[in-house]
Amino acid sequence: MRLFGPGSISTPARVILEVLLVLICLYLVLEGVLFATLLVDPLHPMRKYFQVTAFAAVPPGVWQPDNLVRVDPRSATVQVDPWVYLTYRPVSRLFVLVPAIANLSGWACVLLVIANLRRAFVNISAGTPFPRANIRCIRIAGWAILGFSAVELLISAGMFAYMRATTTIAGQPAGFPLGLWLAIDFPLGTIASGLAVVVLAEILKAGADLQDDQALTV
Amino acid sequence: MAIVVNLDLLLVKRKMKLTELAGRVDITLANMSVLKQNKARAIRFSTLDALCRELGCQPGDLLEYQPGPPPADGV
């Protein structure tokens, strides 16, 4: 199992996971500072680091939408590129709060996944191929990935609804095509990964059961 | 477990130590201990064969069924 002596396979992966863990923690602290600052003052210069992006469908007959996009001035400002990709920056606290919750909960899920994978590597380094503790770690990681997709999906849908309600293009309510949103934003890959990890945990559980049976067979 | 291994009883009858039996049937003392303490989940036919040969008994003398509540893990 270990090609170059004890820990030769698990150690580099563990180091990568530990570095990732530290980097994510630092990133979360920076994000926390950004969100806290903008919640106190949504017009703080730090708002240039905060953006919510979306795409919109242009109403028929509109060829240059960049000067025709209007957003409720109490919620956010908006920039438009030629492909009608909208970049919002906050004016209201609500516009900061919802994406902040989305972003922080998403990263918290990622943190949970990385922390559990790291713990699983530590357990594998201890020697047994199917330690029971790992099954729990991997199962938690799988459900965290699925939770992350659910949060991502819910908040994304919520933000779309909010932007639909506050944005107009050439005087008409902005169209955010659902089909296109699902095609681009639907976290199919994340959901599939989460399910794969949950199934992997069940396979490991079967392995651990077999290992127990084998150990107690005389 | 409803199956009980009467190894200790047979050892007393044969005036044999567990270590001696382990050496004769070529099974580790740890595994013999698992068997004696009724912690084993399964027993190989080869092990049963060796035990019966060395103890001069039948499998039925070694194993006994005692009805009881089913084990928690459903095994």
Interface residues (C-beta under 8 A of the other chain):
Chain A: D212 D213 L216 T217 V218
Chain B: I27 N31 M32 V34 L35 K39 A40 R41 A42 I43 R44 T47
